[in-house]
Amino acid sequence: MYESLNNKVALVTGAGTGIGRAIAQRLADEGAYVMIVGRTASTLKETAACKERIKSLASGMAVLTFLSTMPGGHPSHRLPK
């Protein structure tokens, strides 16, 4: 059964180019609010400029900084050794 994406929130990684960009744009077309992350701020800005519902969250090291401020630290710190 198809569920509407209208007013849902999606997070797309690697959204600066290629498949990630296409996924972000399609989700926005389907009515979702899309947060994007990737390695290069300039390509994220280009992706975000395509659709009003797409917003850039972070790029490169900013993503690691954001994750490290979460309770429990970066998720890789909780991986089994």
N, C-alpha and C positions, 0 to 999 in steps of 0.2 A: 504494500500500500504506500502510495506517495504522500509524504508529509510536506507541507509548505515550509519553505525557508524564510518566509516573510517575517521580518523583524527578529530573526535568530541572529546569533553572533558566531562568526567563524574566525579561526586563526589559521593563516596559511604561511608556512615557512618556505623559503626559497622563492618568494613571490616577485622578485625583481625582474625576472626574465622567464622565458620558456613556459614549461608546463605550469609552474607555480603562478605565474602571471595570468595565464589562461584560466586556471582554477579560480583565482581571486575574482577575476572579471565575471566569470559565469555565476559564481555564488552571489555577487552583487546584482547581476541581472535577475536572479531568482528571488531577490528581495532581502538577502542577508546583509547585515552590517559586517564588514570584513576588516580584521586587523591583520597587517602583513609584517613579516620580518624577513631579513635576508642579510647578505654580506655587504652590499653596496648601497649606501644611502641615496646616491643619485638615481639608480634604477628603481629603487622603491618609490622615490618621489614621482618618477614617470608613471609607474603603475597606479599610484594613488591619484594622480591627476586625471586618469581615464574615467573614473566613476566617483560620484559624490559619496557613495556608501563605503569606499575603501579608505582606510587610514593607516599610515605607516606607524608601527609601534617602535621598532628599533632596528639597528643594523650592526653587524660586526660585533665588536667587544661590548657594545651597549647591551646586547642580549645577555651575555654572561654576567654583566654587572647587575642587570635586573633580576636574573635568577638567583644570584648570590645574596640578594637582599630578602629573598623569600624565607619564611620560617623553615628551619632545617637545612638551609643553604642550598647550593647547587645540587640538582638531582644526582649527578655522577658521584657525589660523596656518599650516597646511600646504596651504591651498587655493591653486590657481594664481591669479595676479593678472591 
